[in-house]
């Protein structure tokens, strides 16, 4: 029985064993199938991922570069228009540059980076650069506007975390020549002064802020400046400041018919290619930055006896005097504790041409008194001498005058003390005396005669203008204008020697000198005004305008008149110098 049972178990074993093997084989097959399915899925997923990455890379490669917000956001590479003179000569242009930046989070060894960069970048501040590289920020500027060679040398260093951004650098080929007219920009190519700032005020800055600027070359902006004439004017002013040991000097030339400023220079000045300089200790050179100050349009001065031009024009226009009138200049005027005297007075009655010729304070005060305080103030306002001048040049100074005009104010203002205005305004008002009586707003952009006429305002009668041409002519031949006379070009004008105001008081031994001239006097085309601030000497040792400002006019006109197309005329003066018989 037992043997029978054992045989059954043995047979059952052989029967069951094949089934168990089949089950095992089936289980393994299913596992292999599942593994193959998982592998296929993974391969599919990786394939899709790689295709997506490849497509994205292709998209990036075909599209424009996108700057991240951390790297120079809002720092668009934008062109500024070239600035040229009236003849197309280049005054300002853009050059393509690169600037060096770092991504501190990617910097491995800041010490090594600083050490290697110092071999390429001049005057690199080691401590400041090291501080920036250790900041762990996303972006830091290291040096703006590198040369191509510096860029190549830095690339050869192979430093991770160091990169370059394309930028623009403004270049001024003329350097100091027209610094105060053209102005300058900052490192981000934004206008800070002169006509560069004017361009931004006209919408260029708004376009940049809105991100609408790009690298497209813009149309050049033409100025009224003649670079040849500008160079001469600046050169004469710089020489005068040195020769006369003065604090400053300057000059301006205006077309009397169009109001165009053909040249304007003020020294000391600066190089707009290098608006700021650092001393050896790394501090800002404040003395150099004083050159930013433009004394022709951005500063006001008491213009001295040049104002006698306007006082006599006022008396003539109001009909209070004519060229044959005589005023008493035989004794000083005492008023309100002040005594009005003449410098080297004649102590006798003077005709109006003699008042102008001898620059009589007493005679001029008498004319102002005839017109009256209110009429005097209104006349100077009409000539634009008491209000801020309207022109493209930014930063124009506002004239100063007494809050309340009294008789003593009118008297002193008649000969140029008590009112401070800009030299440019004085030149513009003098142009109205010469051009037939029209006040034409000054401009630093080209303007036609027709456009000027549309803007002009009549401020004096044509007859008054003719009389003032006679007085300028007279003084150019017989008075202080002799020192500015250029043979063949028939120069007329008026000197102005004013005691300079120092700490609210007049300094008897420090002058501010000016000369306002017109030429040629048979039909004036140009006004030239020169200033010299605090000269310590002059021609033949004198410190007056006749010895300092007038010779500047002579030096300028002698050289620029041919360039401006003025034909010399020789011979005796014509009838313009003769007194008019009313």
C-alpha positions as CSV (number, residue, x, y, z in Angstrom):
1,X,0.0,0.0,0.0
2,X,2.8,2.3,0.9
3,X,4.6,1.5,-2.3
4,X,1.5,2.2,-4.3
5,X,1.1,5.7,-2.7
6,X,4.8,6.5,-3.4
7,X,4.4,5.5,-7.0
8,X,1.3,7.9,-7.3
9,X,3.4,10.8,-5.8
10,X,6.2,10.0,-8.2
11,X,3.8,10.0,-11.1
12,X,2.1,13.2,-9.9
13,X,5.5,14.9,-9.8
14,X,6.2,14.2,-13.3
15,X,2.7,15.3,-14.3
16,X,2.9,18.6,-12.3
17,X,6.4,19.5,-13.2
18,X,5.8,20.5,-16.8
19,X,2.9,22.7,-15.8
20,X,5.0,24.5,-13.2
21,X,7.7,25.1,-15.8
22,X,5.3,26.6,-18.2
23,X,4.0,28.9,-15.6
24,X,7.6,30.0,-14.8
25,X,8.4,30.5,-18.5
26,X,5.2,32.6,-19.0
27,X,6.1,34.8,-16.0
28,X,9.5,35.6,-17.4
29,X,8.2,36.4,-20.8
30,X,5.7,38.9,-19.4
31,X,8.5,40.6,-17.4
32,X,10.8,40.8,-20.5
33,X,7.8,42.3,-22.4
34,X,7.1,44.8,-19.7
35,X,10.8,45.8,-19.6
36,X,10.9,46.3,-23.3
37,X,7.8,48.5,-23.1
38,X,9.3,50.6,-20.3
39,X,12.5,51.0,-22.3
40,X,10.6,52.0,-25.4
41,X,8.7,54.5,-23.3
42,X,11.9,55.9,-21.9
43,X,13.5,56.1,-25.3
44,X,10.5,57.9,-26.6
45,X,10.5,60.4,-23.8
46,X,14.2,61.1,-24.2
47,X,13.7,61.4,-28.0
48,X,10.9,63.9,-27.5
49,X,13.0,65.9,-24.9
50,X,16.1,66.0,-27.2
51,X,13.9,67.1,-30.2
52,X,12.4,69.8,-28.0
53,X,15.8,71.0,-26.9
54,X,17.2,70.9,-30.4
55,X,14.2,72.9,-31.7
56,X,14.6,75.5,-28.9
57,X,18.3,75.8,-29.7
58,X,17.6,76.3,-33.3
59,X,15.0,79.0,-32.4
60,X,17.5,80.8,-30.2
61,X,20.1,80.6,-32.9
62,X,17.8,82.2,-35.5
63,X,16.3,84.8,-33.2
64,X,17.8,88.1,-32.0
65,X,19.8,87.8,-28.7
66,X,17.6,88.5,-25.6
67,X,19.3,90.1,-22.6
68,X,18.2,88.9,-19.2
69,X,16.8,91.5,-16.8
70,X,19.9,91.1,-14.6
71,X,22.3,92.0,-17.4
72,X,21.9,95.5,-18.5
73,X,18.1,95.7,-18.6
74,X,17.1,99.0,-20.2
75,X,20.6,99.5,-21.6
76,X,19.8,99.7,-25.3
77,X,22.6,100.1,-27.8
78,X,21.3,103.2,-29.5
79,X,22.9,105.5,-32.0
80,X,22.9,109.3,-31.7
81,X,22.9,111.4,-34.9
82,X,26.1,112.8,-36.1
83,X,26.5,116.6,-35.4
84,X,28.0,118.6,-38.2
85,X,28.8,122.3,-38.8
86,X,27.0,124.5,-41.4
87,X,29.5,123.2,-44.0
88,X,29.1,119.5,-43.2
89,X,32.3,119.2,-41.1
90,X,32.0,116.6,-38.4
91,X,31.6,117.8,-34.8
92,X,30.4,114.6,-33.1
93,X,29.9,111.0,-34.0
94,X,29.4,107.5,-32.5
95,X,32.0,104.7,-32.5
96,X,31.1,101.0,-31.8
97,X,32.8,99.9,-28.6
98,X,32.5,97.1,-26.0
99,X,32.2,97.2,-22.3
100,X,33.4,94.5,-19.8
101,X,31.1,92.9,-17.3
102,X,31.2,90.0,-14.9
103,X,28.7,87.5,-13.6
104,X,30.0,87.1,-10.0
105,X,28.0,83.9,-9.4
106,X,30.1,82.2,-12.1
107,X,33.5,83.5,-10.9
108,X,35.6,80.7,-9.4
109,X,38.7,82.6,-8.2
110,X,38.1,86.4,-7.8
111,X,41.8,87.0,-7.0
112,X,43.0,85.3,-10.2
113,X,40.5,87.3,-12.3
114,X,41.5,90.6,-10.8
115,X,45.2,89.8,-11.3
116,X,44.8,88.9,-14.9
117,X,42.5,91.8,-15.8
118,X,44.9,94.2,-14.3
119,X,47.5,93.2,-16.9
120,X,45.1,94.3,-19.7
121,X,42.9,97.1,-18.2
122,X,44.8,100.2,-17.3
123,X,44.3,101.8,-13.9
124,X,42.1,99.0,-12.7
125,X,40.9,99.5,-9.1
126,X,41.9,96.2,-7.6
127,X,39.9,96.5,-4.3
128,X,36.7,97.8,-6.0
129,X,36.9,95.1,-8.8
130,X,37.5,92.4,-6.2
131,X,34.5,93.6,-4.2
132,X,32.3,93.4,-7.3
133,X,33.5,90.0,-8.2
134,X,32.8,88.7,-4.7
135,X,29.3,90.3,-4.5
136,X,27.5,87.1,-5.7
137,X,25.2,89.3,-7.8
138,X,24.0,88.4,-11.3
139,X,25.7,91.2,-13.0
140,X,28.5,93.8,-12.4
141,X,30.1,96.4,-14.8
142,X,33.9,96.2,-14.6
143,X,35.0,98.7,-17.3
144,X,33.0,100.7,-19.9
145,X,34.1,101.3,-23.4
146,X,37.2,99.1,-24.1
147,X,39.3,99.2,-27.2
148,X,39.2,96.2,-29.6
149,X,42.7,95.2,-28.6
150,X,41.8,95.2,-24.9
151,X,38.8,93.0,-25.8
152,X,40.9,90.6,-27.7
153,X,43.5,90.4,-24.9
154,X,40.8,89.7,-22.3
155,X,39.3,87.0,-24.5
156,X,42.7,85.3,-24.7
157,X,42.7,85.1,-20.9
158,X,39.8,82.6,-21.0
159,X,38.2,83.8,-17.8
160,X,34.8,82.2,-17.0
161,X,32.1,84.6,-15.9
162,X,33.5,87.5,-17.9
163,X,31.7,88.9,-20.9
164,X,31.3,91.9,-23.2
165,X,28.4,94.1,-24.2
166,X,28.3,96.2,-27.4
167,X,28.0,99.9,-26.7
168,X,28.5,103.3,-28.3
169,X,31.1,105.9,-27.5
170,X,30.6,109.5,-28.5
171,X,33.7,111.0,-30.2
172,X,34.3,114.7,-30.8
173,X,37.0,115.1,-33.5
174,X,37.5,118.8,-32.8
175,X,38.2,118.3,-29.1
176,X,38.0,121.6,-27.2
177,X,37.2,123.7,-30.3
178,X,33.4,123.8,-29.9
179,X,33.0,122.2,-26.5
180,X,30.4,124.6,-25.1
181,X,28.3,124.6,-28.3
182,X,28.3,120.8,-28.9
183,X,28.3,119.8,-25.3
184,X,29.0,116.2,-24.2
185,X,27.3,112.9,-23.2
186,X,27.7,110.5,-20.3
187,X,29.0,107.0,-20.5
188,X,25.5,105.8,-21.4
189,X,25.5,108.2,-24.4
190,X,22.9,110.5,-22.9
191,X,23.3,114.2,-23.6
192,X,24.4,116.3,-20.6
193,X,25.2,119.7,-22.0
194,X,25.1,121.9,-25.1
195,X,23.4,120.8,-28.3
196,X,23.8,117.1,-27.2
197,X,21.4,117.8,-24.4
198,X,19.2,119.7,-26.7
199,X,18.9,116.6,-28.9
200,X,17.7,114.5,-26.0
201,X,15.2,117.2,-25.0
202,X,13.8,117.0,-28.5
203,X,12.7,113.4,-28.0
204,X,15.8,111.2,-28.3
205,X,15.9,110.5,-24.6
206,X,12.1,109.6,-24.6
207,X,12.6,107.2,-27.5
208,X,15.5,105.6,-25.6
209,X,13.5,105.2,-22.4
210,X,10.6,103.6,-24.3
211,X,13.0,101.1,-25.9
212,X,12.3,102.4,-29.4
213,X,15.9,103.2,-30.3
214,X,18.2,100.9,-32.1
215,X,21.6,100.8,-34.0
216,X,20.2,102.5,-37.1
217,X,22.3,105.5,-38.3
218,X,20.2,108.7,-37.9
219,X,20.3,111.7,-40.1
220,X,23.0,114.2,-39.2
221,X,22.1,117.3,-37.3
222,X,23.5,120.5,-38.9
223,X,24.4,123.4,-36.7
224,X,24.8,127.1,-37.6
225,X,28.4,127.0,-36.4
226,X,31.2,127.4,-38.9
227,X,34.0,125.2,-37.6
228,X,36.7,127.3,-39.3
229,X,35.4,130.5,-37.6
230,X,34.8,128.7,-34.4
231,X,38.4,127.5,-34.2
232,X,39.7,131.1,-34.7
233,X,37.4,132.5,-32.1
234,X,38.4,129.9,-29.5
235,X,42.1,130.3,-30.3
236,X,41.9,134.1,-29.9
237,X,40.0,133.8,-26.6
238,X,42.5,131.3,-25.2
239,X,45.5,133.4,-26.2
240,X,43.9,136.6,-24.7
241,X,43.3,134.8,-21.3
242,X,47.0,133.9,-21.2
243,X,48.4,137.1,-22.5
244,X,46.2,139.3,-20.3
245,X,46.5,137.0,-17.3
246,X,42.8,136.9,-17.0
247,X,40.4,134.5,-15.2
248,X,38.4,133.9,-18.3
249,X,37.7,135.1,-21.8
250,X,35.2,134.5,-24.6
251,X,33.6,135.7,-27.8
252,X,30.6,135.2,-30.0
253,X,29.7,136.0,-33.7
254,X,26.1,136.5,-34.8
255,X,24.6,137.0,-38.2
256,X,22.5,140.2,-37.7
257,X,19.8,139.2,-40.3
258,X,19.2,135.6,-39.4
259,X,20.3,135.4,-35.7
260,X,22.5,132.4,-36.5
261,X,25.4,131.9,-34.0
262,X,28.4,131.3,-36.2
263,X,30.9,130.9,-33.4
264,X,30.8,130.9,-29.6
265,X,33.8,130.2,-27.3
266,X,34.4,130.5,-23.6
267,X,37.7,129.7,-21.9
268,X,38.7,128.0,-19.8
269,X,36.9,125.1,-21.4
270,X,37.3,121.3,-21.6
271,X,37.6,118.4,-24.0
272,X,34.2,116.7,-24.4
273,X,36.0,113.5,-25.2
274,X,37.1,113.6,-21.6
275,X,34.5,115.6,-19.6
276,X,36.0,114.6,-16.3
277,X,39.5,113.9,-15.1
278,X,40.9,112.3,-12.0
279,X,44.0,113.4,-10.1
280,X,46.8,111.0,-9.1
281,X,45.0,110.2,-5.8
282,X,41.9,109.1,-7.7
283,X,39.8,112.1,-6.8
284,X,37.8,114.2,-9.3
285,X,39.7,117.2,-10.8
286,X,37.4,120.0,-9.8
287,X,39.6,122.6,-11.4
288,X,39.2,120.9,-14.8
289,X,35.5,120.7,-14.4
290,X,35.3,124.5,-14.1
291,X,35.8,124.5,-17.8
292,X,32.2,123.3,-18.2
293,X,31.0,126.8,-17.3
294,X,30.0,128.7,-20.5
295,X,30.3,132.4,-19.8
296,X,28.7,133.5,-23.0
297,X,25.2,132.1,-22.5
298,X,25.2,130.4,-19.0
299,X,26.4,133.4,-17.0
300,X,25.3,137.0,-16.4
301,X,27.5,140.0,-16.0
302,X,27.2,143.7,-15.7
303,X,28.2,144.7,-19.2
304,X,29.5,148.1,-18.5
305,X,29.5,150.8,-21.1
306,X,28.3,148.5,-23.9
307,X,24.9,149.4,-22.4
308,X,25.3,153.0,-23.5
309,X,24.5,151.7,-26.9
310,X,21.0,150.9,-25.7
311,X,20.5,154.0,-23.7
312,X,21.3,156.3,-26.6
313,X,19.2,154.1,-28.9
314,X,16.4,154.6,-26.4
315,X,16.7,158.4,-26.4
316,X,16.8,158.5,-30.2
317,X,13.9,156.1,-30.6
318,X,11.8,158.1,-28.1
319,X,12.6,161.3,-29.8
320,X,14.2,162.8,-26.8
321,X,17.5,163.4,-28.6
322,X,19.0,163.4,-32.1
323,X,22.6,163.2,-33.3
324,X,23.0,166.9,-33.1
325,X,21.7,167.1,-29.5
326,X,24.0,168.4,-26.7
327,X,23.9,167.3,-23.1
328,X,25.7,168.9,-20.1
329,X,28.6,166.7,-18.9
330,X,30.5,169.6,-17.3
331,X,30.1,168.4,-13.7
332,X,29.5,165.1,-11.8
333,X,26.0,164.0,-10.8
334,X,25.3,163.6,-7.1
335,X,22.3,161.4,-6.2
336,X,21.3,159.4,-3.2
337,X,24.7,159.5,-1.6
338,X,26.4,158.5,-4.9
339,X,28.5,160.6,-7.3
340,X,28.4,159.8,-11.0
341,X,31.7,160.8,-12.7
342,X,33.2,160.3,-16.1
343,X,36.4,158.4,-16.7
344,X,38.8,161.0,-18.1
345,X,35.8,163.4,-18.5
346,X,35.9,166.4,-20.7
347,X,34.1,168.6,-18.2
348,X,32.0,170.4,-20.8
349,X,28.8,169.9,-22.8
350,X,29.0,167.0,-25.2
351,X,27.2,166.2,-28.4
352,X,25.6,162.8,-28.6
353,X,28.4,161.4,-30.8
354,X,30.9,162.7,-28.2
355,X,28.9,161.1,-25.4
356,X,29.4,157.8,-27.2
357,X,33.0,158.5,-28.2
358,X,34.2,159.5,-24.8
359,X,31.9,157.0,-23.0
360,X,30.4,159.7,-20.8
361,X,28.5,158.3,-17.8
362,X,27.1,161.8,-17.1
363,X,25.8,162.3,-20.6
364,X,24.3,158.9,-20.8
365,X,22.6,159.3,-17.4
366,X,21.1,162.6,-18.7
367,X,19.5,160.8,-21.6
368,X,18.0,158.1,-19.4
369,X,16.6,160.8,-17.2
370,X,14.9,162.3,-20.2
371,X,13.1,159.0,-21.0
372,X,12.2,158.2,-17.4
373,X,12.3,155.1,-15.2
374,X,9.3,153.2,-16.6
375,X,10.2,153.9,-20.2
376,X,13.8,152.8,-19.6
377,X,12.8,149.5,-18.1
378,X,10.3,148.9,-20.9
379,X,12.8,149.6,-23.5
380,X,15.4,147.1,-22.2
381,X,12.7,144.5,-21.8
382,X,11.7,145.0,-25.4
383,X,15.3,144.4,-26.4
384,X,15.3,141.1,-24.5
385,X,17.9,142.2,-22.0
386,X,15.9,141.7,-18.8
387,X,14.3,138.3,-19.5
388,X,15.6,134.8,-20.1
389,X,16.7,134.3,-23.7
390,X,14.8,131.8,-25.9
391,X,17.2,129.6,-27.9
392,X,18.1,125.9,-28.3
393,X,21.1,126.1,-25.9
394,X,20.2,124.5,-22.6
395,X,21.2,126.2,-19.3
396,X,20.8,129.8,-20.4
397,X,21.1,132.2,-17.5
398,X,18.3,134.5,-16.4
399,X,19.2,138.2,-16.2
400,X,19.0,140.1,-12.9
401,X,17.6,143.5,-12.2
402,X,16.5,145.6,-9.2
403,X,13.2,144.5,-7.7
404,X,12.0,148.1,-7.8
405,X,13.6,150.6,-10.2
406,X,14.4,153.9,-8.6
407,X,16.0,156.9,-10.2
408,X,19.5,155.9,-9.0
409,X,18.9,152.5,-10.6
410,X,17.9,153.9,-13.9
411,X,21.0,156.2,-13.9
412,X,23.5,153.5,-13.1
413,X,21.8,151.0,-15.5
414,X,22.1,153.6,-18.3
415,X,25.9,153.0,-18.3
416,X,25.8,149.3,-17.5
417,X,25.8,148.9,-13.7
418,X,22.9,147.4,-11.8
419,X,21.6,145.0,-14.4
420,X,23.4,141.7,-15.2
421,X,22.7,139.9,-18.5
422,X,24.4,137.3,-20.6
423,X,27.0,138.4,-23.2
424,X,25.0,136.5,-25.8
425,X,21.9,138.6,-25.1
426,X,23.9,141.7,-25.3
427,X,25.1,140.7,-28.8
428,X,21.6,139.8,-29.9
429,X,20.3,143.2,-28.7
430,X,23.2,145.0,-30.5
431,X,22.2,143.1,-33.7
432,X,18.8,144.7,-33.5
433,X,20.5,148.2,-33.4
434,X,22.4,147.4,-36.6
435,X,19.9,145.4,-38.8
436,X,17.2,148.0,-39.2
437,X,15.6,147.6,-35.8
438,X,14.5,143.9,-35.6
439,X,15.1,141.7,-32.6
440,X,15.8,138.2,-34.1
441,X,16.0,135.3,-31.6
442,X,19.4,133.6,-31.7
443,X,19.8,130.1,-33.0
444,X,22.4,127.4,-33.1
445,X,20.7,125.8,-36.1
446,X,20.7,127.0,-39.7
447,X,18.0,129.5,-40.5
448,X,17.1,131.4,-43.7
449,X,16.5,135.1,-43.9
450,X,12.8,134.3,-44.7
451,X,12.5,132.2,-41.6
452,X,14.2,134.9,-39.5
453,X,11.8,137.6,-40.7
454,X,8.9,135.5,-39.6
455,X,10.3,135.4,-36.1
456,X,11.6,138.9,-35.9
457,X,10.1,141.7,-33.8
458,X,10.5,145.3,-34.5
459,X,11.9,147.0,-31.4
460,X,13.2,150.3,-32.7
461,X,12.6,152.5,-35.8
462,X,14.6,152.1,-38.9
463,X,15.9,155.7,-38.5
464,X,17.1,154.9,-35.0
465,X,19.0,151.9,-36.4
466,X,20.6,154.2,-39.0
467,X,21.6,156.6,-36.3
468,X,23.2,153.8,-34.2
469,X,25.2,152.6,-37.2
470,X,26.5,156.2,-37.4
471,X,27.5,156.2,-33.7
472,X,29.2,152.8,-34.0
473,X,31.0,154.0,-37.1
474,X,32.0,157.2,-35.3
475,X,33.4,155.4,-32.3
476,X,35.2,152.9,-34.5
477,X,37.1,155.7,-36.2
478,X,37.5,158.3,-33.4
479,X,36.8,156.5,-30.1
480,X,37.8,153.4,-28.3
481,X,36.8,151.4,-31.3
482,X,40.0,152.3,-33.0
483,X,41.7,149.5,-31.1
484,X,39.4,147.0,-32.9
485,X,39.7,148.6,-36.3
486,X,40.8,146.3,-39.2
487,X,41.9,148.0,-42.3
488,X,39.5,147.2,-45.2
489,X,36.7,145.8,-43.1
490,X,35.3,149.0,-41.5
491,X,34.6,148.0,-37.9
492,X,32.5,149.9,-35.5
493,X,31.4,149.3,-31.9
494,X,31.5,150.1,-28.2
495,X,33.8,149.2,-25.3
496,X,32.6,148.3,-21.8
497,X,34.8,148.4,-18.8
498,X,32.9,147.5,-15.6
499,X,34.1,147.2,-12.0
500,X,33.6,143.5,-11.2
501,X,31.3,142.6,-8.4
502,X,33.1,140.6,-5.7
503,X,31.1,139.4,-2.7
504,X,28.4,142.0,-3.4
505,X,30.8,144.9,-3.7
506,X,32.5,146.6,-6.6
507,X,36.2,145.9,-6.8
508,X,38.0,149.0,-8.0
509,X,41.0,147.1,-9.2
510,X,39.3,144.2,-11.0
511,X,37.4,144.7,-14.3
512,X,35.0,142.8,-16.4
513,X,35.7,144.1,-19.9
514,X,33.6,143.7,-23.1
515,X,33.5,145.0,-26.7
516,X,30.5,144.8,-29.0
517,X,31.4,145.4,-32.6
518,X,29.7,145.3,-36.0
519,X,31.2,145.0,-39.5
520,X,31.2,146.1,-42.2
521,X,29.7,149.4,-41.1
522,X,28.3,150.5,-44.5
523,X,25.9,147.5,-44.2
524,X,26.6,145.5,-41.0
525,X,26.3,141.8,-41.5
526,X,27.9,140.5,-38.3
527,X,28.0,141.3,-34.6
528,X,31.1,140.2,-32.7
529,X,31.2,140.5,-29.0
530,X,34.3,139.7,-26.8
531,X,34.7,139.5,-23.0
532,X,37.7,139.3,-20.8
533,X,37.2,138.6,-17.1
534,X,39.6,140.1,-14.5
535,X,42.6,140.9,-16.8
536,X,45.7,141.9,-14.9
537,X,47.3,143.5,-17.9
538,X,46.5,144.4,-21.5
539,X,47.9,146.2,-24.6
540,X,50.4,148.8,-23.5
541,X,49.8,147.8,-19.9
542,X,46.2,148.9,-19.7
543,X,43.4,146.9,-18.1
544,X,40.4,148.6,-19.8
545,X,38.3,147.1,-22.5
546,X,40.1,149.2,-25.1
547,X,43.4,147.5,-24.1
548,X,42.0,143.9,-23.8
549,X,38.5,143.2,-25.3
550,X,39.0,145.5,-28.4
551,X,42.3,143.8,-29.5
552,X,40.5,140.5,-29.3
553,X,37.9,141.8,-31.8
554,X,40.6,143.0,-34.1
555,X,42.3,139.6,-34.1
556,X,39.1,137.8,-34.7
557,X,37.8,140.0,-37.6
558,X,41.1,140.1,-39.3
559,X,41.0,136.3,-39.7
560,X,37.3,135.4,-40.0
561,X,36.1,138.2,-42.3
562,X,37.5,136.6,-45.5
563,X,36.1,133.2,-44.4
564,X,32.6,134.8,-44.0
565,X,32.8,136.2,-47.5
566,X,33.2,139.9,-46.5
567,X,35.1,141.8,-49.3
568,X,37.6,144.3,-48.0
569,X,37.0,147.9,-49.0
570,X,39.8,150.5,-48.8
571,X,39.7,154.3,-49.0
572,X,38.1,157.1,-47.0
573,X,35.0,156.5,-44.9
574,X,31.8,157.4,-46.8
575,X,29.0,159.7,-45.7
576,X,27.7,157.3,-43.1
577,X,30.0,159.0,-40.6
578,X,28.6,162.5,-41.1
579,X,26.1,163.9,-38.6
580,X,22.5,164.1,-39.7
581,X,20.9,167.5,-39.9
582,X,17.3,167.2,-38.6
